[in-house]
């Protein structure tokens, strides 16, 4: 019986340690900690005042911090906003509802951006990395899927619009 209890304890020990390490909260996100994460992702990143300029898969990203407001914003330039049509704006708003998830399309300074915005202090490393990837995917998919690449939150219009494209292509493929 003792031997069985010992074997059980030895088998469960890694699970207990893993559970304890998951319960350990991450340190508060600061400008300095964020910088270490950014430089781990892009050793060529450049600090620029309260911001960092970096590249993710050759896509330029600007990460701006505001410690007083406790905010961070990862921004990817998409295009000029000057000639966005009502149809473009409608599609981006639909995507903001269901397929860009933690990233958003936004307009500022006459430019269209894909952005991830989050409170700085409680931001966890993996949340930042996910938000960064979602902003890059959102910018890259402008004009096509309008997606962060993570999936879709149900109840919106994007799934039906994307299904229409799939069905259109299937129909064209039937003729081959």
N, C-alpha and C positions, 0 to 999 in steps of 0.2 A: 504494500500500500504506500509506504514511504517513497519507494522507487517511482511509482506512478505519479505521486504528487510532485516529486522532483522533476520528472520529465515534463509534466504539465507546466510547472513553473518556468522551466527553461524554454519551452516552446512559446509561452505567453510573454516572456520578458521583452522581446523585440517589439511586440505590439504595444505593450505598456509604455515603453520608451518613446515609440513613434507617436502614441496618443498624447503623451506629456509634451513632446516637442511641438505638436500642432496646437496645443493649448497655450504655449508661450507666446505672448503678444509680440509683434514686431516693434522695434523702437519707433518713436515718432518720426515721421518723415520731415526732414529739414532740407534746406538748399544744399548743404554739404553732402548729405546722404543721397539725395537725388542726383547730385553731380557724380558721385561714385558709381551709381547705377548706370547713368548715361554713358560715362567713360568705359564701363564694362561692355556696354552694347556697341559703342562706337569710339574706339581709342583716338580717333581723329576729331572728336567733338570739340567745339570751341565755346568757352564761356564768353558771354557778352552781357556784362552788367548783371541784371537779375535773370538773365536768360541763358540758354544754351542753344547753339546751332549744331545739329547733328544730321547724319544720314542713316536712313533705314532702307536697305536694298536700293541704294542710289537715289532715294527720294529725300529731298531736303525737309527737315523738320525743325521747327522753332519751338522750344519748350520755355515758357515764361512763368516765373514764380512771383508771387506777391505774399511775402511772409506776414505783413500787417493784416491783409484780408484773408490769410490762410488759404490761398488758392494756387493751383497750378493749371496751366493750359498748354497742351501739346497741339501745335497747329501745322497743317500741311496746306500749302497754297494749291488751289485747283485751277482757277482762271479768273479773268476779269468778270465782274458782276454787271458790267455796263449793259450788255445786251442779253441778259437772261430773259427768256420768255416766260409768260404766265404758265405755260406747260412745264418748263424747267422747274420753276418755283414750286408748282404743285407736286411734281414728282419728288423733289427733295423733301418737302414736308411730309409726304407719305412715307418716305424712307426713314425720316427722323422718328416716325411713330413706331415702325416695326422692323426695319432691317439694318439700321446703323448701330443699334443697341447703345453702347456707351459713348460712341462718337456721334457727332452732329454736323450737318451742313450749316454754315453760318456766313453772314455777309458783314464785312467790316472794312472800312477804308476803300470802298469801291471794289473789293476783291471777294471772291468766293473761297472759303476755307473749309477744310474738314478739321474738326477740333474735338479734343477730349478735355473736359474740364472737371476738376475734382477738388475738394478741400485738400490742402497740402498735408496737414498734420496726421490725419488718420489714413492717408494713402499708403497702401501696402505695396511692396516691390512688385508682386505679380499683378496687382491691379494696374499699376503704372505701365508695365510691359504690355499687358493686354490692351489697355487704352491706347497706347502708342501704336500697336499693330492695327487696332481698329480704325484709328484716324488715317493711317497710311492706306489701308484697304478701302476706306470710304472715299478718299480722294482718288485712288486708282480706279475705282469702279464707277465714278461719275460718268453719266451718259450711257451706262450699260445696266449693271445690276443694282447700283446704288446700295451697296451693302458693306458692312464692316467685316464680312467674311466669317462671322461667328455663328450665324444662324438667324432665325427670325423669331420675333415675338408675335404671337398670333393676334388675330383680330384686325389686322390692317389690310392694305391694298396690295402690298408688294408681292405676296405669294401668287395672287391671281394674275398680276401683270407679268411676272416671270414665267408662270405656267403658260400664258398666252404665247410668249416668245417660243417656248419649248414646243408647244403644239403647232405653231406656225412652221417651225423648222422640221418637225416630224412630217407634216403634210407635204412640204417641199421635197423631203427625202423619199416619200412614197413614189415619186415620179421617176426615181433613179432605178 
